[in-house]
Amino acid sequence: MSTLSLPVPALEILPHRPPMVFVDELTERYDDIAVASVKLDEEAICFHRTPAGVEILPEVYVEIIAQTAALANGYDARCEGKKMKDGMLVGIDSFTVTAVGNIFDRLVARVEKVFEFDALTIIQGRIFHGEELVAEGKIKVWENPEP
């Protein structure tokens, strides 16, 4: 297995395209852990305007964790010289948004595979703005066994 130099831009790995790409790049990948940077702009379809500013919709944090997990899978496939497998978010075990992020904030998403059974994987994810925890939760992801 070879490795790709990190960071890797999300658009090189993910099948998503703007305005549905919420992660910028994969910055770390080791063991069952992946870390991605997130910088959203007004072109993304994930915010609403409030008197306090342009805030990220709470449900977008779930997708950020899912896209970070997809980046890890795509990175692993490329390192192995394989095609990325199709997958999809199929459930949320738990999820909490602890702070409201501004669309112009630089965020970091950290995910870890905590359970795997056949084509189903449970991912624990946390999203940070600096040292502040913004959101965290567990999602269920299904991955097609055939690339």
C-alpha positions as CSV (number, residue, x, y, z in Angstrom):
1,M,0.0,0.0,0.0
2,S,1.4,3.4,-1.0
3,T,0.4,6.7,0.6
4,L,-0.6,10.0,-0.9
5,S,0.9,13.2,0.3
6,L,-1.4,15.1,2.7
7,P,-3.3,17.4,2.6
8,V,-5.5,16.1,-0.3
9,P,-8.2,18.4,-1.7
10,A,-11.7,17.1,-1.2
11,L,-12.5,17.7,-4.9
12,E,-9.8,15.2,-5.9
13,I,-11.5,12.4,-3.8
14,L,-15.2,13.1,-3.2
15,P,-17.9,12.5,-5.8
16,H,-19.7,15.6,-4.4
17,R,-19.5,18.9,-6.3
18,P,-20.2,22.4,-5.2
19,P,-22.5,23.6,-3.7
20,M,-22.7,20.2,-1.8
21,V,-19.0,20.0,-0.8
22,F,-18.6,21.1,2.8
23,V,-15.0,19.9,3.5
24,D,-11.9,21.4,2.0
25,E,-9.2,18.8,2.4
26,L,-8.1,15.7,4.2
27,T,-5.3,16.8,6.5
28,E,-4.6,13.7,8.6
29,R,-5.2,9.9,8.1
30,Y,-4.0,7.2,10.5
31,D,-5.4,4.0,11.9
32,D,-9.2,4.5,12.0
33,I,-9.0,8.3,12.3
34,A,-9.3,11.0,9.7
35,V,-9.1,14.8,10.0
36,A,-10.5,17.3,7.5
37,S,-10.5,21.1,7.3
38,V,-13.8,22.9,6.6
39,K,-14.1,26.4,5.2
40,L,-17.6,27.3,3.9
41,D,-18.5,30.3,1.9
42,E,-21.8,31.9,0.8
43,E,-21.9,29.7,-2.3
44,A,-22.5,26.6,-0.1
45,I,-26.1,25.6,0.5
46,C,-25.7,25.2,4.2
47,F,-26.4,28.5,6.0
48,H,-28.9,31.1,7.0
49,R,-28.7,34.7,7.8
50,T,-29.4,35.9,11.3
51,P,-28.8,39.3,13.1
52,A,-25.7,37.6,14.6
53,G,-24.3,36.8,11.1
54,V,-24.3,34.0,8.6
55,E,-24.7,30.8,10.6
56,I,-24.2,27.2,9.5
57,L,-27.4,25.2,9.6
58,P,-27.2,22.6,12.4
59,E,-28.0,19.6,10.1
60,V,-24.9,20.4,8.0
61,Y,-22.6,19.2,10.8
62,V,-23.9,15.7,10.2
63,E,-22.9,15.9,6.5
64,I,-19.5,17.4,7.4
65,I,-18.8,14.2,9.4
66,A,-20.1,12.0,6.6
67,Q,-18.0,13.8,4.0
68,T,-14.9,13.5,6.3
69,A,-15.5,9.7,6.5
70,A,-15.9,9.6,2.7
71,L,-12.6,11.4,2.3
72,A,-10.9,8.8,4.5
73,N,-12.4,6.0,2.4
74,G,-11.4,7.6,-0.9
75,Y,-7.9,8.3,0.4
76,D,-7.5,4.6,1.5
77,A,-8.8,3.4,-1.9
78,R,-6.4,5.6,-3.8
79,C,-3.5,4.5,-1.7
80,E,-4.4,0.9,-2.5
81,G,-4.8,1.7,-6.2
82,K,-8.5,0.9,-6.1
83,K,-11.6,2.7,-7.1
84,M,-13.6,4.4,-4.3
85,K,-16.7,2.5,-3.2
86,D,-20.1,4.0,-3.2
87,G,-21.6,4.7,0.2
88,M,-24.3,6.7,1.9
89,L,-25.4,8.0,5.2
90,V,-28.1,5.7,6.5
91,G,-28.6,6.8,10.1
92,I,-27.7,9.0,13.1
93,D,-27.2,7.3,16.5
94,S,-26.8,10.5,18.4
95,F,-25.9,14.1,17.5
96,T,-25.4,17.3,19.5
97,V,-24.6,20.8,18.3
98,T,-23.0,22.6,21.2
99,A,-22.2,26.0,19.5
100,V,-23.4,27.8,16.4
101,G,-20.7,28.2,13.8
102,N,-20.4,31.2,11.5
103,I,-20.1,30.3,7.8
104,F,-16.7,32.1,7.6
105,D,-15.2,30.1,10.5
106,R,-12.4,27.7,9.8
107,L,-13.5,24.3,11.3
108,V,-11.8,21.0,11.8
109,A,-13.7,17.7,11.6
110,R,-12.2,14.6,13.3
111,V,-13.8,11.2,12.7
112,E,-13.1,7.7,13.9
113,K,-14.5,4.4,12.8
114,V,-15.8,2.9,16.1
115,F,-17.7,-0.2,14.7
116,E,-17.9,-2.1,11.5
117,F,-20.2,-5.0,10.6
118,D,-20.3,-6.1,7.0
119,A,-21.2,-3.1,4.9
120,L,-22.3,-1.0,7.9
121,T,-19.9,1.3,9.7
122,I,-20.5,3.6,12.7
123,I,-18.4,6.7,12.7
124,Q,-17.9,9.0,15.8
125,G,-17.3,12.5,14.7
126,R,-16.4,15.8,16.3
127,I,-16.2,19.3,14.8
128,F,-14.1,22.0,16.3
129,H,-13.7,25.8,15.9
130,G,-10.2,26.2,17.3
131,E,-10.4,24.4,20.7
132,E,-14.1,24.8,21.0
133,L,-16.3,21.7,20.3
134,V,-19.0,22.8,17.9
135,A,-20.8,19.5,17.2
136,E,-20.4,15.8,17.8
137,G,-22.2,12.6,17.2
138,K,-22.3,9.1,15.7
139,I,-23.5,8.3,12.3
140,K,-24.2,5.1,10.4
141,V,-22.7,4.7,7.0
142,W,-23.4,1.9,4.4
143,E,-20.7,1.2,1.9
144,N,-21.3,-0.9,-1.3
145,P,-19.0,-3.9,-1.1
146,E,-18.3,-3.6,-4.8
147,P,-16.4,-0.5,-6.1
